[in-house]
Amino acid sequence: MSSLYPRTKELSRARKSLSDSPPSSPSPTAKSFRHDRVSRLDSGSGSGDSTTDRLLGRTSAYTRRENRLASLNKLDDEFGSRDYKKMYEDALAENEKLKSRLEDSKQELAKIRTQLERVTQKQDRISERSSVLETEKREKRVLEKKVSEMEEELKVLTELKSDNQRLKDENGALIRVISKLSK
């Protein structure tokens, strides 16, 4: 019973919209009434014109109403003759298409996420490498500083050795001079 209510609402909406709008194509009856009206106007009857006009106005209103009712009956036939099984099958087919598109979209999303993860890992590795390179650069600077300090110490040591050797030679010479004097 609940399925009848929406249909009744649809039909009443259709009837309202059709009753508000003029008929789409006049029926043969309406065409003949118009022809009669035109021929009466052409005949030029004097006092009967107002009566004729009123009659034609009534018949044209009647014709418009008839046309509206005819179009409503067509709508009733369209709503009544719908193939609900076909509509259901069409809806199922549409749902299957949408499910297929959704599945394709999910697969594409998974693929893109995988690519994004790879790129992120690659960038992480690059940043790790750059941090390792920074660490290596710092260590290299420290080592170079130590090497330069050791070179300075080596120069000082060489100078000390040469001074030490000179002092030994002088000491030996003095010892010889003293030993000659003491003889």
TIZA-839783 format. One record per residue (C-alpha): residue number from 1; residue in one letter; x, y, z. Coordinates in Angstrom, 2 decimals. Each point is the difference from the previous one (the first is absolute). Layout:
<recs>
REC     i   aa         u         v         w
REC   NUM    A         X         Y         Z
...
</recs>
This chain:
<recs>
REC     i   aa         u         v         w
REC     1    M      0.00      0.00      0.00
REC     2    S      2.90      2.36      0.70
REC     3    S      1.23     -0.38     -3.58
REC     4    L     -3.27      1.52     -1.27
REC     5    Y      0.47      3.23      1.87
REC     6    P      3.16      1.12     -1.84
REC     7    R     -1.65     -0.85     -3.32
REC     8    T     -3.08      1.98      0.95
REC     9    K      2.20      2.92      0.96
REC    10    E      1.85     -0.22     -3.31
REC    11    L     -3.25     -0.05     -1.94
REC    12    S     -1.46      2.92      1.93
REC    13    R      3.20      1.96     -0.62
REC    14    A     -0.18     -0.87     -3.68
REC    15    R     -3.68      0.99     -0.15
REC    16    K      0.71      3.30      1.73
REC    17    S      2.85      0.82     -2.34
REC    18    L     -2.04     -1.00     -3.05
REC    19    S     -3.05      1.93      1.09
REC    20    D      2.16      3.10      0.40
REC    21    S      1.58     -0.29     -3.42
REC    22    P     -1.68      0.18     -3.40
REC    23    P     -0.41     -3.23     -1.97
REC    24    S      2.99     -0.98     -2.08
REC    25    S     -1.90     -0.83     -3.22
REC    26    P     -3.66      0.62     -0.66
REC    27    S     -2.30     -2.89     -0.65
REC    28    P     -1.95     -0.26     -3.27
REC    29    T     -3.09      1.16      1.92
REC    30    A      1.78      3.15      1.12
REC    31    K      1.11      0.68     -3.55
REC    32    S     -3.57     -0.25     -1.29
REC    33    F     -1.26      2.36      2.74
REC    34    R      2.65      2.53     -0.97
REC    35    H     -0.99     -0.36     -3.64
REC    36    D     -3.65      0.60      0.93
REC    37    R      0.95      3.09      2.00
REC    38    V      2.07      1.43     -2.85
REC    39    S     -2.76     -0.65     -2.52
REC    40    R     -2.59      1.68      2.26
REC    41    L      2.24      3.00      0.47
REC    42    D      0.45      0.22     -3.76
REC    43    S     -3.75     -0.11     -0.62
REC    44    G     -0.32      3.26      1.92
REC    45    S     -3.32     -0.48      1.80
REC    46    G     -0.74      3.16      1.99
REC    47    S     -1.80     -0.57      3.31
REC    48    G      0.69     -3.74      0.16
REC    49    D      3.73      0.62      0.31
REC    50    S     -0.04      0.36      3.75
REC    51    T     -2.10     -3.16      0.40
REC    52    T      2.23     -1.83     -2.42
REC    53    D      3.07      1.22      1.81
REC    54    R     -1.37     -1.23      3.32
REC    55    L     -0.85     -3.38     -1.51
REC    56    L      3.41     -0.26     -1.61
REC    57    G      1.66      1.00      3.29
REC    58    R     -1.90     -2.74      1.75
REC    59    T      0.80     -2.59     -2.63
REC    60    S      3.64      1.00     -0.10
REC    61    A      0.16     -0.27      3.82
REC    62    Y     -1.71     -3.35     -0.30
REC    63    T      2.50     -1.01     -2.69
REC    64    R      2.93      1.07      2.14
REC    65    R     -1.40     -2.01      2.92
REC    66    E     -0.53     -2.97     -2.28
REC    67    N      3.58      0.25     -1.24
REC    68    R      1.34      0.19      3.55
REC    69    L     -2.02     -3.07      1.01
REC    70    A      1.23     -1.86     -3.08
REC    71    S      3.60      0.79      0.83
REC    72    L     -0.64     -1.06      3.63
REC    73    N     -1.34     -3.31     -1.24
REC    74    K      3.19     -0.40     -2.04
REC    75    L      2.02      0.61      3.16
REC    76    D     -2.14     -2.53      1.88
REC    77    D      0.72     -2.50     -2.76
REC    78    E      3.72      0.77      0.14
REC    79    F      0.13     -0.42      3.77
REC    80    G     -2.20     -3.08     -0.09
REC    81    S      1.86     -1.75     -2.79
REC    82    R      3.47      0.39      1.42
REC    83    D      1.97     -3.19      0.05
REC    84    Y      1.23     -0.16      3.57
REC    85    K      2.04     -3.13     -0.66
REC    86    K      1.88      1.79     -2.76
REC    87    M      0.47      3.03      2.23
REC    88    Y      1.34     -2.28      2.75
REC    89    E      2.37     -1.71     -2.43
REC    90    D      1.16      3.37     -1.30
REC    91    A      0.62      1.17      3.55
REC    92    L      1.95     -3.20      0.74
REC    93    A      2.07      0.45     -3.15
REC    94    E      0.71      3.61      0.97
REC    95    N      0.98     -1.12      3.51
REC    96    E      2.36     -2.61     -1.46
REC    97    K      1.61      2.65     -2.22
REC    98    L      0.41      2.29      2.98
REC    99    K      1.43     -2.84      2.12
REC   100    S      2.46     -0.77     -2.79
REC   101    R      1.04      3.65     -0.23
REC   102    L      0.33      0.16      3.78
REC   103    E      2.21     -3.11      0.00
REC   104    D      2.13      1.47     -2.79
REC   105    S      0.33      3.21      1.97
REC   106    K      1.01     -1.94      3.12
REC   107    Q      2.67     -1.87     -1.95
REC   108    E      1.30      3.23     -1.49
REC   109    L      0.07      1.58      3.46
REC   110    A      1.97     -2.97      1.37
REC   111    K      2.43      0.29     -2.92
REC   112    I      0.47      3.73      0.60
REC   113    R      0.50     -0.59      3.74
REC   114    T      2.69     -2.57     -0.79
REC   115    Q      1.73      2.45     -2.32
REC   116    L     -0.24      2.72      2.63
REC   117    E      1.50     -2.33      2.60
REC   118    R      2.88     -0.84     -2.35
REC   119    V      0.69      3.66     -0.65
REC   120    T     -0.16      0.75      3.72
REC   121    Q      2.44     -2.82      0.77
REC   122    K      2.29      1.25     -2.75
REC   123    Q     -0.06      3.50      1.47
REC   124    D      0.66     -1.46      3.45
REC   125    R      3.00     -1.85     -1.37
REC   126    I      1.22      3.15     -1.69
REC   127    S     -0.42      1.99      3.20
REC   128    E      1.78     -2.77      1.92
REC   129    R      2.80      0.11     -2.54
REC   130    S      0.18      3.74      0.29
REC   131    S      0.10     -0.25      3.80
REC   132    V      2.71     -2.66     -0.32
REC   133    L      1.85      2.27     -2.41
REC   134    E     -0.32      2.88      2.45
REC   135    T      1.35     -2.21      2.78
REC   136    E      2.85     -1.16     -2.23
REC   137    K      0.78      3.60     -0.93
REC   138    R      0.14      0.97      3.67
REC   139    E      2.27     -2.97      0.78
REC   140    K      2.17      0.89     -2.97
REC   141    R      0.35      3.59      1.26
REC   142    V      0.90     -1.28      3.48
REC   143    L      2.57     -2.38     -1.46
REC   144    E      1.48      2.69     -2.23
REC   145    K      0.32      2.25      3.03
REC   146    K      1.75     -2.78      1.91
REC   147    V      2.33     -0.62     -2.95
REC   148    S      0.93      3.67     -0.19
REC   149    E      0.62      0.05      3.78
REC   150    M      2.18     -3.10     -0.29
REC   151    E      1.93      1.55     -2.89
REC   152    E      0.65      3.04      2.19
REC   153    E      1.14     -2.25      2.83
REC   154    L      2.18     -1.92     -2.44
REC   155    K      1.64      3.25     -1.11
REC   156    V      0.58      0.96      3.64
REC   157    L      1.36     -3.48      0.69
REC   158    T      2.37      0.22     -2.97
REC   159    E      1.22      3.36      1.21
REC   160    L      0.47     -1.44      3.51
REC   161    K      1.94     -2.95     -1.37
REC   162    S      2.24      2.25     -2.02
REC   163    D      0.49      2.25      3.07
REC   164    N      0.71     -3.09      2.10
REC   165    Q      2.53     -1.26     -2.53
REC   166    R      1.68      3.39     -0.15
REC   167    L      0.18      0.13      3.79
REC   168    K      1.52     -3.53      0.08
REC   169    D      2.59      1.04     -2.54
REC   170    E      0.85      3.12      2.01
REC   171    N      0.13     -2.03      3.19
REC   172    G      2.43     -2.46     -1.62
REC   173    A      2.17      2.87     -1.22
REC   174    L      0.04      1.55      3.45
REC   175    I      0.93     -3.31      1.58
REC   176    R      2.95     -0.33     -2.38
REC   177    V      1.12      3.56      0.69
REC   178    I     -0.18     -0.63      3.75
REC   179    S      1.85     -3.27     -0.31
REC   180    K      2.81      1.69     -2.02
REC   181    L      0.25      2.75      2.56
REC   182    S      0.16     -2.37      2.86
REC   183    K      2.94     -1.87     -1.45
</recs>
